[in-house]
Amino acid sequence: MSVPLSGLYPGAVMHRRVQPYHRLRYRVFSLLVDLDELPALDRRLRLFSYNRFNLLSFYDRDHGARDRSAPRAWIDAALAKHGLETGGRIALLCFPRLLGYVFNPLSIFFCHAPSGALSAILYEVRNTFGDKHGYLIEVPADHDGDAPIHQACAKAFHVSPFLPIAGAYRFRLRPPGARLSIQIRHLIDGAEMLLATHSGRREALTDGAILRQVIRHPLMTVKVIAGIHWEALFLWLKRARFHRRPVPPTPDVTFIPAPLASARSSVSDAA
């Protein structure tokens, strides 16, 4: 299984909450970047820069340890800590900095073994309080590369003040190819509380494509941040229960081995 080289994915994000019922959908574009390709992209593109201001940019401090060190070193350390192979290709799906600004509620690292096989996926989640947490979930060695990936983990991190830290996440996705398709469900006692989807279609990462997407989405970062707070206001008006922010979990990455992830996913599908 191989993730294509760096590219853009214009598309849409949708959230649907069950109780109280609430739905939102907004158009965005995402960046898929091979972490080892960043210096070459910086040299090749006029409108994209690595660790420098530009129309579109990627900064090391936005991901991983967030201490200006390269996210590649951080994720290799996380893989090695849990007995997974390092040295393979790592592709990151995220929102890029647009005119110097970005907020990523979710960034996804697709981690490959040196053989090229997808070995793990790390879901890096952030909240608006500045906290972050990663769920590193192993991909079974016998996974059929043409089939969707089903993964699961217990929820361990406070995201929205209108949802508790309880229940589990169920992920259904494919590594980004010609299309992007990600589905995340939050369930409590088998009942769906929230469904989130992210879909899109791949475009080659060129200066022309960057310019087109920025013209179509000139205020994307502002829209993402403002949209989160605007929707929170609607939930508050609908009298959704408020949950205070707890202390973030430590360590900052939760590891779920493949057998456990598969078992939880099967339970989810049965529910």
VOPAGU-2260 file (C-alpha; in pm, 1 decimal, decimal comma):
REM VOPAGU-2260
SITE   aa  ch    i         X         Y         Z
SITE  MET   A    0       0,0       0,0       0,0
SITE  SER   A    1     146,2     337,2     -95,4
SITE  VAL   A    2      40,5     689,9     -18,9
SITE  PRO   A    3      98,8     916,8    -322,5
SITE  LEU   A    4     344,6    1200,9    -314,7
SITE  SER   A    5     249,8    1532,7    -155,3
SITE  GLY   A    6     -70,8    1691,2    -283,5
SITE  LEU   A    7    -376,9    1902,9    -204,4
SITE  TYR   A    8    -724,7    1775,6    -119,8
SITE  PRO   A    9   -1003,5    2031,0    -165,9
SITE  GLY   A   10   -1323,4    1895,2     -13,1
SITE  ALA   A   11   -1556,7    1922,1     283,3
SITE  VAL   A   12   -1579,1    1848,9     655,4
SITE  MET   A   13   -1909,7    1742,3     811,2
SITE  HIS   A   14   -2003,6    1698,8    1179,4
SITE  ARG   A   15   -2336,4    1554,6    1292,2
SITE  ARG   A   16   -2424,4    1539,4    1659,9
SITE  VAL   A   17   -2711,9    1316,1    1768,7
SITE  GLN   A   18   -2835,4    1474,3    2094,4
SITE  PRO   A   19   -2912,0    1755,4    2081,3
SITE  TYR   A   20   -2922,0    1716,7    1703,8
SITE  HIS   A   21   -2682,4    1950,3    1529,8
SITE  ARG   A   22   -2512,1    1937,3    1190,2
SITE  LEU   A   23   -2247,4    2149,4    1022,4
SITE  ARG   A   24   -2064,8    2125,6     692,6
SITE  TYR   A   25   -1797,5    2351,8     550,2
SITE  ARG   A   26   -1561,5    2344,4     255,1
SITE  VAL   A   27   -1185,0    2324,5     317,5
SITE  PHE   A   28    -866,3    2208,9     152,7
SITE  SER   A   29    -602,1    1989,1     314,4
SITE  LEU   A   30    -235,5    1924,6     249,9
SITE  LEU   A   31     -87,9    1576,2     224,9
SITE  VAL   A   32     286,9    1602,2     267,2
SITE  ASP   A   33     563,9    1345,1     269,9
SITE  LEU   A   34     771,5    1466,3     566,1
SITE  ASP   A   35    1097,0    1380,3     388,5
SITE  GLU   A   36     988,6    1583,2      85,2
SITE  LEU   A   37     943,5    1915,5     266,2
SITE  PRO   A   38    1284,3    2069,5     180,1
SITE  ALA   A   39    1238,6    1979,2    -188,3
SITE  LEU   A   40     888,4    2130,7    -192,7
SITE  ASP   A   41    1027,9    2449,5     -43,5
SITE  ARG   A   42    1278,2    2472,1    -329,7
SITE  ARG   A   43    1034,3    2373,6    -606,9
SITE  LEU   A   44     732,8    2590,9    -521,9
SITE  ARG   A   45     712,1    2967,1    -509,7
SITE  LEU   A   46     389,3    2981,7    -306,6
SITE  PHE   A   47     479,8    2716,4     -46,6
SITE  SER   A   48     755,6    2737,7     214,5
SITE  TYR   A   49     892,9    2510,3     485,5
SITE  ASN   A   50     944,7    2688,6     819,5
SITE  ARG   A   51     913,6    3024,7     642,8
SITE  PHE   A   52     623,6    3261,2     580,5
SITE  ASN   A   53     445,0    3228,4     247,9
SITE  LEU   A   54      97,9    3212,0     100,0
SITE  LEU   A   55      98,2    2846,9     210,4
SITE  SER   A   56     351,1    2710,4     457,9
SITE  PHE   A   57     434,7    2419,3     686,9
SITE  TYR   A   58     609,4    2475,5    1020,5
SITE  ASP   A   59     767,2    2198,3    1229,0
SITE  ARG   A   60     638,5    2364,9    1547,0
SITE  ASP   A   61     278,3    2296,0    1445,1
SITE  HIS   A   62     308,7    1916,5    1478,3
SITE  GLY   A   63     462,5    1648,9    1694,9
SITE  ALA   A   64     657,2    1779,4    1992,0
SITE  ARG   A   65     576,8    2141,5    1891,7
SITE  ASP   A   66     920,8    2251,8    2010,6
SITE  ARG   A   67    1048,7    2339,6    1659,2
SITE  SER   A   68    1205,1    1995,3    1619,8
SITE  ALA   A   69    1113,6    1799,1    1307,5
SITE  PRO   A   70     792,3    1595,4    1348,5
SITE  ARG   A   71     970,4    1307,8    1172,5
SITE  ALA   A   72    1198,3    1257,8    1474,7
SITE  TRP   A   73     902,7    1274,8    1713,7
SITE  ILE   A   74     693,5    1016,8    1532,9
SITE  ASP   A   75     990,1     783,8    1475,5
SITE  ALA   A   76    1048,4     793,2    1851,5
SITE  ALA   A   77     681,0     711,5    1916,4
SITE  LEU   A   78     693,4     418,1    1671,9
SITE  ALA   A   79    1016,4     281,5    1820,2
SITE  LYS   A   80     883,3     312,2    2175,5
SITE  HIS   A   81     600,3      75,3    2089,7
SITE  GLY   A   82     805,1    -174,9    1893,7
SITE  LEU   A   83     708,3     -60,2    1543,7
SITE  GLU   A   84     954,6     -29,9    1258,1
SITE  THR   A   85    1097,1     311,4    1173,7
SITE  GLY   A   86    1267,1     448,3     865,0
SITE  GLY   A   87     976,0     411,8     626,2
SITE  ARG   A   88     779,2     684,3     457,5
SITE  ILE   A   89     558,4     908,8     672,7
SITE  ALA   A   90     286,3    1118,5     512,0
SITE  LEU   A   91      92,9    1380,1     708,5
SITE  LEU   A   92    -258,5    1499,9     626,0
SITE  CYS   A   93    -330,4    1840,3     779,9
SITE  PHE   A   94    -439,2    2196,7     717,0
SITE  PRO   A   95    -143,7    2409,3     602,3
SITE  ARG   A   96     -64,5    2754,4     732,9
SITE  LEU   A   97    -249,0    3008,4     520,9
SITE  LEU   A   98     -78,7    3348,8     530,6
SITE  GLY   A   99      90,2    3238,1     851,2
SITE  TYR   A  100    -216,0    3110,0    1038,3
SITE  VAL   A  101    -349,5    2759,6    1102,7
SITE  PHE   A  102    -556,4    2552,6    1343,2
SITE  ASN   A  103    -565,0    2173,9    1305,0
SITE  PRO   A  104    -839,1    1998,6    1505,5
SITE  LEU   A  105    -707,3    1671,9    1361,2
SITE  SER   A  106    -384,8    1581,4    1181,0
SITE  ILE   A  107    -324,7    1227,0    1056,9
SITE  PHE   A  108      17,1    1063,3    1012,8
SITE  PHE   A  109      30,0     761,9     779,0
SITE  CYS   A  110     336,2     562,7     891,5
SITE  HIS   A  111     500,7     308,1     663,5
SITE  ALA   A  112     751,6      35,6     736,4
SITE  PRO   A  113    1075,8      31,7     532,5
SITE  SER   A  114     909,1    -234,4     313,0
SITE  GLY   A  115     650,0      23,6     206,4
SITE  ALA   A  116     357,6    -137,1     390,3
SITE  LEU   A  117     137,5      89,9     601,7
SITE  SER   A  118     218,5      -9,7     960,2
SITE  ALA   A  119      37,6     246,1    1178,1
SITE  ILE   A  120    -175,2     560,2    1177,0
SITE  LEU   A  121    -134,5     836,9    1430,8
SITE  TYR   A  122    -434,1    1064,5    1487,2
SITE  GLU   A  123    -312,6    1389,2    1645,0
SITE  VAL   A  124    -607,2    1570,5    1805,6
SITE  ARG   A  125    -610,9    1930,2    1932,3
SITE  ASN   A  126    -861,9    2137,5    2122,8
SITE  THR   A  127    -904,2    2514,3    2134,9
SITE  PHE   A  128    -738,4    2527,8    2478,6
SITE  GLY   A  129    -398,1    2450,7    2324,0
SITE  ASP   A  130    -388,2    2086,3    2437,8
SITE  LYS   A  131    -311,9    1793,4    2209,3
SITE  HIS   A  132    -309,2    1414,7    2222,8
SITE  GLY   A  133    -216,8    1140,6    1978,2
SITE  TYR   A  134    -376,0     800,3    1920,6
SITE  LEU   A  135    -117,5     569,8    1757,5
SITE  ILE   A  136    -301,7     269,3    1616,1
SITE  GLU   A  137    -124,8     -23,0    1455,2
SITE  VAL   A  138    -243,6    -150,2    1115,6
SITE  PRO   A  139    -262,9    -532,5    1093,5
SITE  ALA   A  140      18,9    -683,3     888,1
SITE  ASP   A  141    -234,6    -881,8     681,6
SITE  HIS   A  142    -452,3    -581,5     595,2
SITE  ASP   A  143    -573,4    -585,7     234,6
SITE  GLY   A  144    -443,9    -264,5      81,7
SITE  ASP   A  145    -759,5    -222,7    -129,3
SITE  ALA   A  146    -995,2    -246,7     168,9
SITE  PRO   A  147   -1096,0      35,4     405,7
SITE  ILE   A  148    -905,7      51,3     733,2
SITE  HIS   A  149   -1120,2       4,5    1044,5
SITE  GLN   A  150    -964,7     112,8    1374,2
SITE  ALA   A  151   -1085,1     194,5    1723,2
SITE  CYS   A  152    -967,1     332,7    2054,9
SITE  ALA   A  153   -1107,1     455,7    2384,1
SITE  LYS   A  154   -1153,6     832,4    2402,7
SITE  ALA   A  155    -886,5     975,5    2634,2
SITE  PHE   A  156    -872,6    1345,7    2549,2
SITE  HIS   A  157   -1103,2    1644,3    2601,3
SITE  VAL   A  158   -1202,3    1794,6    2266,7
SITE  SER   A  159   -1540,4    1964,6    2296,8
SITE  PRO   A  160   -1686,8    2098,5    2623,8
SITE  PHE   A  161   -2018,8    1961,4    2502,8
SITE  LEU   A  162   -1903,0    1597,9    2487,2
SITE  PRO   A  163   -1768,7    1389,5    2778,2
SITE  ILE   A  164   -1443,7    1194,8    2793,2
SITE  ALA   A  165   -1624,1     865,5    2771,7
SITE  GLY   A  166   -1684,2     596,2    2514,8
SITE  ALA   A  167   -1470,6     524,4    2211,0
SITE  TYR   A  168   -1377,0     639,1    1864,7
SITE  ARG   A  169   -1434,0     426,4    1554,4
SITE  PHE   A  170   -1232,4     516,0    1245,6
SITE  ARG   A  171   -1301,5     412,7     887,5
SITE  LEU   A  172   -1066,0     548,4     621,9
SITE  ARG   A  173    -839,0     478,1     330,4
SITE  PRO   A  174    -490,7     624,8     286,0
SITE  PRO   A  175    -536,8     934,3      64,8
SITE  GLY   A  176    -516,8     846,9    -303,5
SITE  ALA   A  177    -720,9     995,0    -586,7
SITE  ARG   A  178    -985,5    1059,7    -322,6
SITE  LEU   A  179    -990,8    1136,6      47,7
SITE  SER   A  180   -1243,2     956,0     267,6
SITE  ILE   A  181   -1231,2     966,3     647,7
SITE  GLN   A  182   -1511,9     877,9     888,7
SITE  ILE   A  183   -1490,9     909,0    1267,4
SITE  ARG   A  184   -1765,5     804,6    1505,4
SITE  HIS   A  185   -1780,4     877,5    1878,5
SITE  LEU   A  186   -1988,1     617,5    2061,8
SITE  ILE   A  187   -2088,2     582,1    2426,6
SITE  ASP   A  188   -2225,9     243,6    2534,9
SITE  GLY   A  189   -2275,2     155,7    2168,0
SITE  ALA   A  190   -2482,9     465,0    2091,0
SITE  GLU   A  191   -2350,8     712,8    1836,9
SITE  MET   A  192   -2294,0    1059,0    1981,0
SITE  LEU   A  193   -2108,7    1221,8    1692,5
SITE  LEU   A  194   -2024,4    1144,7    1331,4
SITE  ALA   A  195   -1746,1    1338,8    1158,1
SITE  THR   A  196   -1643,6    1297,7     795,0
SITE  HIS   A  197   -1373,6    1452,8     577,1
SITE  SER   A  198   -1385,3    1398,5     202,4
SITE  GLY   A  199   -1200,1    1540,6     -94,9
SITE  ARG   A  200   -1040,2    1486,8    -431,8
SITE  ARG   A  201    -665,2    1500,8    -494,5
SITE  GLU   A  202    -490,8    1778,0    -687,0
SITE  ALA   A  203    -119,5    1786,9    -762,8
SITE  LEU   A  204      74,0    2025,3    -539,4
SITE  THR   A  205     164,0    2307,3    -778,8
SITE  ASP   A  206     176,0    2685,5    -751,2
SITE  GLY   A  207    -133,7    2704,3    -969,9
SITE  ALA   A  208    -328,1    2465,1    -746,3
SITE  ILE   A  209    -220,5    2654,4    -433,4
SITE  LEU   A  210    -336,3    2984,5    -581,6
SITE  ARG   A  211    -672,4    2839,9    -686,7
SITE  GLN   A  212    -743,3    2696,9    -343,1
SITE  VAL   A  213    -641,6    3013,7    -159,5
SITE  ILE   A  214    -868,1    3221,1    -386,7
SITE  ARG   A  215   -1155,7    2980,1    -314,0
SITE  HIS   A  216   -1081,3    2962,0      60,9
SITE  PRO   A  217    -906,0    3288,8     153,2
SITE  LEU   A  218   -1021,8    3279,9     516,0
SITE  MET   A  219   -1009,8    2904,9     576,6
SITE  THR   A  220    -818,8    2921,6     906,1
SITE  VAL   A  221   -1048,0    3193,0    1039,2
SITE  LYS   A  222   -1348,8    2990,0     924,0
SITE  VAL   A  223   -1230,1    2677,5    1106,8
SITE  ILE   A  224   -1163,8    2858,7    1436,1
SITE  ALA   A  225   -1471,1    3082,7    1419,3
SITE  GLY   A  226   -1686,8    2788,6    1312,8
SITE  ILE   A  227   -1588,8    2588,4    1620,4
SITE  HIS   A  228   -1692,4    2871,6    1853,4
SITE  TRP   A  229   -2003,8    2957,8    1652,2
SITE  GLU   A  230   -2126,4    2598,3    1664,2
SITE  ALA   A  231   -2045,5    2584,9    2037,2
SITE  LEU   A  232   -2277,3    2881,6    2084,2
SITE  PHE   A  233   -2557,0    2695,6    1905,2
SITE  LEU   A  234   -2502,8    2389,3    2125,3
SITE  TRP   A  235   -2512,9    2607,1    2435,5
SITE  LEU   A  236   -2840,3    2763,2    2316,4
SITE  LYS   A  237   -2974,2    2411,2    2262,4
SITE  ARG   A  238   -2882,9    2340,9    2627,3
SITE  ALA   A  239   -2624,7    2074,8    2557,8
SITE  ARG   A  240   -2454,6    1960,1    2875,2
SITE  PHE   A  241   -2128,7    2145,4    2949,2
SITE  HIS   A  242   -1818,9    1947,8    3058,2
SITE  ARG   A  243   -1528,0    2125,2    3223,1
SITE  ARG   A  244   -1182,4    2084,6    3075,1
SITE  PRO   A  245    -978,8    1823,2    3266,4
SITE  VAL   A  246    -601,5    1795,5    3287,3
SITE  PRO   A  247    -468,6    1653,4    2957,1
SITE  PRO   A  248    -358,8    1287,7    2970,0
SITE  THR   A  249       3,4    1180,6    2997,9
SITE  PRO   A  250     189,1    1051,9    2807,3
SITE  ASP   A  251      81,4    1253,4    2504,3
SITE  VAL   A  252      41,7     946,5    2281,1
SITE  THR   A  253    -187,4     648,8    2346,6
SITE  PHE   A  254     -83,6     328,5    2166,4
SITE  ILE   A  255    -336,3      68,8    2049,6
SITE  PRO   A  256    -190,7    -255,3    1904,8
SITE  ALA   A  257    -357,6    -410,8    1600,7
SITE  PRO   A  258    -542,1    -701,9    1771,7
SITE  LEU   A  259    -710,2    -468,6    2021,9
SITE  ALA   A  260    -793,3    -211,0    1755,1
SITE  SER   A  261    -948,1    -479,9    1535,4
SITE  ALA   A  262   -1147,1    -631,1    1821,5
SITE  ARG   A  263   -1293,0    -293,2    1917,9
SITE  SER   A  264   -1376,4    -217,0    1557,8
SITE  SER   A  265   -1567,6    -544,6    1526,7
SITE  VAL   A  266   -1771,7    -457,3    1834,2
SITE  SER   A  267   -1847,6    -117,2    1682,3
SITE  ASP   A  268   -1964,7    -269,0    1354,3
SITE  ALA   A  269   -2188,5    -509,2    1541,5
SITE  ALA   A  270   -2344,0    -219,4    1731,3
